[in-house]
Amino acid sequence: MSDCLKFRILSIVSLCALLFTTSCNKETKEQVTVNDSNTDKNFINFAIKTDVIPREGKEKVFLKLDSITNGLSTKDKVLYNTYMKYILSKKDSSEYYLNKIDTVGRSADVRDLIDLYNFKDGFKSDAIGPKTTEAIFKKINSEEKRKSPLLFKYYDLMAQAFYINKNIAKSTEYFKLSFENNPEKNTISEQLKYYEILFLYAMESSNIKEMEINQKKAEDLARAQKNEFELSRTMDYKAIIFGLKKMSDSGVYYSKKSFEYLESTGRLNPVAYINLAINYQMNNEFDSAIKYGEEGIKWSVKHKDSSRMAELYAALSDAYKGKSDYKNSLKNLDTFYKLKLKNINSIQKDKVYEIEQKFKSENKDLTITNLKTSNKLNSRIIMQQKWIMSILAAAFLLGGFFLYNFLKRKNLQSRAEKLLVENDKLKLEQKSFQLKISPHFIFNTVSNLQGLISEKETTKSISYLTKFARLMRNILEYEKEDFISIEDEIRLLEDYMQLQQMRFKTSFEYSITVDDKIELYLQLIPPMLLQPFVENSIIHGFGNIDYIGKINIIFENKTGNMEIIIQDNGRGEAAQNVDGNKQSLSTSITRQRLKVLFPKTNSYVHSMAQDNGFRVEISIPILTEE
């Protein structure tokens, strides 16, 4: 197997291993119960047991929660109920329910359980920063001294951090510590997970012998447990071993068996398509490799899963290259690199103060740029006048005919330069229209952060700081661009709304719906186009309401145009009567941006107050990076 293919399989499956350690999706026969004498110890045992069962099992536990907690106090019932809501919550609501869990008066174990989930929330980048790892080490030291039942969870968290930072040796060390301290280590499901992860670690160093040992142990356990899903996973591992041994026909056989099982049980995923396409390519069955690569892309688009889109295009590129179809190979390789660049994230090292100061200085920078442009224009005009006077003096001697032609040529040149200057002015106007965010938001965000730090809420402070730093960094980066991808715009909106949720103790929820026809990573939109309207909904629409606010954002591709709808359930007409100037200003600025960006098109922005909320409709041309 070539080095590039080997690296691709390693990176894909290893990442799956990381996800596997954090969310074990296995069947379990154990029932989750609560003792009559409710204590924090019983709650921790309950949390550990519910964490290792699949989502369907968690849903059944939630339905039976009243009977499970029968006899407990109202406060204790709320603890169990809020915790299960967090475990089952969607991405945009998870922090809301986590922050609702009341740990006042609870034991250190309960507080440490909440801290554990706060740490996990920050594990979303390509690297874990030193502040986060230092905080986890302090937690581990504290848990070891207390002999906490959650110690194995923090060992596992540190293993994940080392894995993300590419330190496989240390990751393996802490993963083994986690297993040794796991109270469920004698169960078949936990042993099965243990050998599967050891297999993936061995694969990182291409240790085929260790891979075979751990794959065999995992396969035997899966057979003993009669777990067909895990048995299918071990068949995929066996296919990888045969690939490394250059026995590609056997690799195709086992990879196909694993794929067919996943397909029959409705558990297909992008990794299954990638592995099967790569195994076919290694066996010189290029048409089959292309078939499954393309089907994998269609599956990912249909299920809105772009996590492995880059690797799918890479597999297609290799398959076309094997067929000597270099045109299609280059086309897919180009798409691979475009998508890969979008997924690169850097460690957040900037301080909040520095980010705030840089953000505040942006308007000053724009003013300075305008002044410099004006000065350059004046200097150019002065130079032109001196040059024209010199030419006129010389032209007087050469005759009127030469003077006429010279002045005509200079007139055309002057008009061209004026057009260039006007174009620059339009671009500067565009920059001044975009990325308007309230200074009060920054001030209140920093104030909240100071409050968390003063209360020594280290974990929440790190999570809060990470989100705020990422939002500010993206705003500063996107300001340089006229257009960004819809995927980037949605990520920026989510960071903004999640910070507002934390600031207002989550008095609202939101949802973002994207039409299947929209290519998130290729279709373009002006940056921060929706933020002013979302801000209006949060600040003005949800002000002084006695219910949970909701914001619904919908992206749809129509004929030639993309339409965006922002709908809230706020005060509507009541808010417009009080805050109408602010809402009108947002609509006015957006109309000016669209006029500058899309002249002579049918772009528009409409806003309307209703009895049950506020609605904004925006239409812009469909643009892509091609």
N, C-alpha and C positions, 0 to 999 in steps of 0.2 A: 504494500500500500504506500502511495506517495506521502511525503511529509505533510503536504497541505491538507490532504484528506484525513490523515491521521489526526492532525490538530483540530480539524473541524468536528470530527466525531467526539474527541475528548472534550472540547469546549461545550458542545451541545449537551451531552449526557451528564457532564459534571455539574452544569448549572441545574439540571433536573434533580441531581442528588441534593443540592443545597435546598431547593424547594421542598424536597421530600423530607429532609430533616426537620423543617420548620412546620410542616403540615402533613402529618402522617394520615393517609387516607386508606386505612385497612379496616376490615371487618373485625369486630370484637364480640365475644359472647358475654363479657362482663357487664353487669348492670350497675348503674350509678345510683347510689342511695345516700341518704342523710340520716344520721343517728338522731334519736329523739332529743338527747341533750345537746343542743346546737352549740358549737364552739367554733372559733376561727380555724382550729385544726381540722374539723370536719369539712369546713368550706374549702380549705386548701386541698384536701383529699378529693373532694368533689371536682375541683377545677382541674387537677392532674388527670383524673380519669376521663373527664369529658374532652380534654384536649387531644387524646389519642384516638378517639373514635371518629368515623367519617361524618360528613355534614348531615347525611340523612339521619344518623344516630343522634346527633346533637338536636335536630329538629324534633325527634320523638321525645328526647329528654325534656325539651322546652314545653311540649304539650302536656307532659306529666308533672310539670314543676309544682303545681298546686298540691298534688298528692304527695310528692317527694318531700315538700317543706311543710306538710301539715303538722300543726302543733308549734311551729316556730313563732317568734314575735314578728310584728309587722316590719320592724327595721331589718330583721334578718331575712325575711322574705324578699324585701326590696333589694338586698345585697345579691341574693341568688338570681333574682329576676333580671336586674340590670346587667349582671355579668353575662348571663346567657344571651341577652339582647346584643351585647358587644360581640360575643363569639359568632353570632349569626348575622351581624350587621353587614351591610354593603360598604364599599370603599368610601363613599361620600358621607356615611353616617357613623363609621367606626369610632372616630375621635369623640363624637358627641356622646355616645353611650359610655365610652371609657372615662370621660371627664365627669359623667354623672354618678360614677361609683363612689359612694361615700366611705372613706377610710378613717374618718374621725372616730377615735376611741377603739379602733381595731388594733390587732397585734401587728408586729413587724412583718410577719409572713404575708399578711393580706396587703400591706402597703408595698412590699417587695414584688408581689405578683403584678400589681398595677404598673410598677416601674419597669418590670420585664416587658410588658406590652408597649410601653412608651419607647423603650430602646428599639424594639423590633420595628416600630413605625419609622425610625430613622435609617433603616437598612435598605435604602432605595437607590443608592448611587453605585458607581463602579469602584469606589474605595471608601473605607471607613477612616475618618480622621482621628488624630491622636487624642483629642478631647473625649471623644466617645469611648475609645478603647480604655483610656485611663479611668473613666467613670465606671466601666464594666469591671475592671480589675478591682476597684475599691469595693464594689458590690460583692464580688467573689470572696474577697478577704473577710468582709463582714459576714457573709453566709457561712464560710468555713468555721469562723469562730462560734457562731450560733448553732452550728450543725443543722442548718435550715433544710427542710424537705424540698426546697426549691433550688438547692445548690446545683443539682444535675442540669436544671434548666439554664442556669447562668454559665455553666461549663459549655453547654451546647451553643449558647449565644456567642461566647468567645470563639468557639470553633468556626462559627459562621463568619465572624469578623475577620479571622485569619485567612479563611478561604477566599473571601472577597478581595483581600489584600494580597492574594497569590502566595501566601506562606503555607504550603501544603503540610510541611512537617509539623508545625505548631498546631495547625487545624486538626491533624490526625491525633496529636497528643491530647487536646482538650475534648475531642469527640470520644476517645476511649475513657477519659475521666468521667464524662457525662454518662456513658453506659454503665460504668462500674458503680456509680452512685444513683442510678435509676431504680426506684423501688419496684418497677415493673420489668426489670431486666430478665426475669425468669420466664416471662411469657413468650410464646412463639412469635407473636407479632413484633415485639421489640428485638428479639434475636435475629429475625429475618431482616429487619431494617439495618441492624448492626452489620451483618455480613454484606448486604448490598452496598452500604456506604464504604466499607473497607475495599470492596471490589472497585469502586469508582476511584478511591484514593490510589490503589495499585495501578489503575489504568493511567493516572496522571504521570507516573514514572515508567510506563510501558513494561511493567513487571508482569509478564504473561503468566508465570508460574503462580504468583499470588492471586492474580485474577481468576485463574482456573480453580484454585482452592476455595476462594470465597464464593464464586459463582456456583460451585457444586454444593456448598453448604446451604446457600440461599435456595437453590432448587430443591434440595431434600426437604427443607423446612416448609417450602410452599406446597410440596406434594403431601407432606404429613398433615398440613392444615387444610388441604383440598381447596387452596385459594387459587382459582384459575387466573385471576388478574395478576397476582404476583408471579405465578408460573410463566405467564406470558412475558413479564418483564425479564425474568431470568433467561428466557429464550432469546430475547434481544441482546442480552449480555453475551450469550454464547455466540451469537452472530458476530459481535465485535471481536471476540477472541479469534474466531476463524478468519476474520478480516486481517487482524494483525499477523496471523500465521500464513497469510497469503493463500488461504483455502477459500477463495471467494464464492465458489459454488455452494459450499456448506453455509457460508455466511448469508447468502441469498435465501436459502431454505429456511433457516431459523428466523431470519428477519421477517420473511413472508408469513410464517406461522404466527409470530407475535402480532403482525399487522392485521391478519385476518381475525384473530381473537378480539382485538380492540375494535375492529369494524363491526363484528357481530354483536358486541355488547354496548355499542354506542359510545366508546371511550377514545375515539381517534383524537390525535393531537398533532401539531406540526412536527414534533420530534420523530414520530413514527414515519411520517412521509419522508423526512430528510434521511433517516437511517436506511430506509428501504431504497430510496433513490441512489444513495451512495453505494450501497452493496451491489445494486444492479450495475452501476457504472464501473465498479471494480471488477465485475464479472464480464465486462465488455458488452453488456446488454443495454446499449445506450438509449434505444427507443423506449424501453420500459423505464429507465431512469428519468427520461424527459417526461414521460406520462405521469409518474408519481410526483415529480417536482412541480409540474403545472397543477395537478390536482391539489397538492399541498397549499399552493398559493390561493386557489379558489376556496379551499376550506378556511384558510386564515381570513380572507376577505369576508366570507359569509358569516363567520363567528366573531368578527371584529377583534381578531387576535394577531397583532403585528409583532409579537415578541420574537418570532423566528423567521420573519419575512426575509431578512438579509441572508440568512443561511440557506433558505430555499432557493434564492436567486443564485447563490454561489454554487449549489449543487447542480442547478440547471446549466450554468456556465461550463462546469467541468464535463457534463454529459454532452453538450454540443461540441465542446473541444474534442472529446473522444470520437465524435462522428466527423471531425474535420470541418464542421460548420462554424468557421471562425467568426462570421458576421454575427450570428445569434449568440455565440459564446461571449463576444465582446459586449454586445448589448446587455446581456444579463449580468456580466461582470461590472459594467458601469452602474447598473441599478444597485448591485450589491454594495459598492463603495459609497454611493449616495446615502443609502439607508444606514450603513455602518457609521458614517460620520455623524448622523443625527443622534445616534445612541451613545456618543462619547460624553461622559460627564466628568468634571474635575472636582477635586476635594475643595470644600468651602473653607477658605482660609481668611477671607476678609472680615474685619471687625465691623460691628453694626455702626459704630460712629463713622468709620471711614466710608462705608456704603452710603450712609445718610448724607454726609458732606459732599460726596461725589455726585449724588443724585441732585442735591440742591444747586450744585455748581453747573448743572447741565444748561439751565436757562441762561446763566451768565455766559457760558461757552457759545450758545447760539447768538447772543447779543454781540459778543466779540467777533464772531465769524461774520456777522452782518456788517460790522464796522470795517473789518479788514477788506471785505468785498467792496464796500463803498470807497475806501481809500485807494484800493487798486484801480477801481474804475476812474476815480478822479486823476490819479497819476497817469493812467493810460490816455485820458482825454488831454491832459497837459502835454504829454509827449507827442500826441497826434497833432496838436495845434502847432508845436514847435516844428515838427516835421513838415506840416503843410506849408508853413511860412517859408521854410527853406526851399521846398519844392517850387513854391510860387515864384520865388526870386529867380531860381534857375530856369523855370518854365517861361518867365517873361523874356529871357534872352533867346530861348529856343523857338518861341513862336506860339501863337494862340492854338494852333492845331494840337500840338503836343500837350499843352495845358488842359485842353478840353478832355482828351482821352485819360489823362492822369487823374483829374478830378472825378471823372465818372467811375474809374476803377476804385478810388478811395471811398467814394460814396457807397458802393456795393459792399466793400469790406467793413465799413462802419455799421451798416445795417446788419450784417452777419454777426458782428460782435455784440450788438445790442440784443439780438435774438438769443445769443448764448447767455448773456447776463440775465435776461428775463427768465430763461429756463432755470438758471441757478436760483433765482428768487423764488420760483415756483417750488423748487425742491426744498428751500429753506422754510417756505410757508408750510409745506407738508410735514416737515420735522417738528415745527412749532405746534401743529394741530394734534399730533399723536403723542401718546404716552403721558397724558395728563392724569396725575394721581394726587389725591388730596394730601397736603402737608399734615393735616390733622391725623390722617391715617398713620403716617410714619411716626408722628409724635406719640399718639396713643399706643401704637405697637411697641415702641421703645419703652414707654412708661410701664406697660404690662410686663415686658421682659425684666425691667428693673425690679418690679414687684416680686416676680418669681425668684429672681436671684436673691433678693433680700430675705425671702422666706426659705431660702436654701432648697428650693425645688429644682435640684440639679438636672434630673432627667427631663422634666417638662421644659426647663430652660433650654436644654440642648435641642430638643425637638422644635421648640418655638423659634430658636435662633436659626436652625437649619432651614426651616420653611421661609423665614423672612429673608435670610441671606440669598437663598435660591431665587426668590421673587425679585429682589433688588438687582441681582446679577443679570437675570434674564431681561429685565426692563432696560438696563443699561446697554446690554448687547443688542437687543432688538431695536433700540432707538436708531442704530446705524443702518437699519434695513428699511426699505419701503414696503416689503412684503415678507411674511414668514409663513410656514406651513400651518394648516389648521390644527395639526397635532400639537405644535408648539403653542398656539394661541389657547387651546383648551387647557394645556398643562399650566400656563400662566394664570388663566382664569381660576383653575382649581386651587392653586397656591394662594391666590388673593382671597377667595371665598373661605378657604379653610382657616386662614389667619383671622378673617373677620368672625368666623365661628368661635375661635378661641377667645377673641377680644370681647365678644358679646355673650360669652358662655353658651354659644350655639343656640340662638333664638330663631334660627331658620335652617331649612334643609334645601338642597338643590339637586337637580338632575340635568344631565347633558345627553341629548339624543342625536345621533349622527346617521343620516341616510346611507344605505348600503352603496349607493352610487358614488359617494364621496371618497376620494383617495386621501386619507388623513395625512400621509407622509409626503404627498406630491402636490396636492392642491394648495393654493396660496390665498392669503388674506392680509389686509393691512394690520400691523400689530396694535394691540390694545384698542381694537375697534369697539368691542362690547363692554369693556370695563366701566366707562362712565354710566351706562344704563344699569349695570349690575350694582354699582355704588349707589345710584339713586334708589333702587329697590331696597337695599339694605338699610341705608341711612334714613331715607324719607318714607319709603313705603312700609317698612316694618317698625317704624318708631311708634311707641306707645300702643302696641297691639297686645292683646291678651291671649294669643294663640301662636302656634309655630308657623313662621313664615315659610313660603316655598317659592323657589325660583326654578322655572323650567326653560331650558335653552335648547332650541331645535335647529339643526343644520339640514337643509334639503337642496339637492340639485334639481333645478327645473330646466326648461329649454333655454340654453344659452346663459342662464344666470343661476347664482346660488342665493337662496333665500334663508335668512336667519330670523328666528322669532324668539323674543325674550318676554316671558309672561310671569308675573308674580301675583300673589294673592294678598297684596298689601292694602293700604288704605285707599288707593285709587284716586277718585275725584277729591276725596278729603285731603289727601296729601298734595294734590296739584294746586288746590286753593291756597295752601300754606306755602308750599315750596315750588310753585310753578316756574319761577325765574330760573332756578337751578336745572330743572328738567328741560326747559326750553333751550337753555344754553348748551346742554349736552347734545340735543338734537341739532342745533344750529352749527356747532363745531363739527359734528359728524358729516353734515351735509356739505360743509366747505371742504372737508377732507376728500369726500367722494367726488366733488366737482374738480378738485385738483388732480386726483389720481385717475379718474375715469371720465375725462371730458367727452362730450357728445355721445354719451351712452344713456341707457334708460335706468341707471342706478338711482336708488332712492332710499330714504329713511322716513318712516311714519311712526308717530307715537300717539297713543290715545289712552286716556284715563277711563276706567270702567268702574261700575259699582263694586266689583269684587277684585279689583287689582289694577295693574297697569300693563300695557302691551306695547311692544316695540317691534316693528317689522323693518328689516334691512334687506336690500337686494343689490348685489354686485356681480360683475361678469365672472365667469369661471376661468381661473388662471391656474396654470401648472408650471412646474420647473422646466419642462421640456423646451 
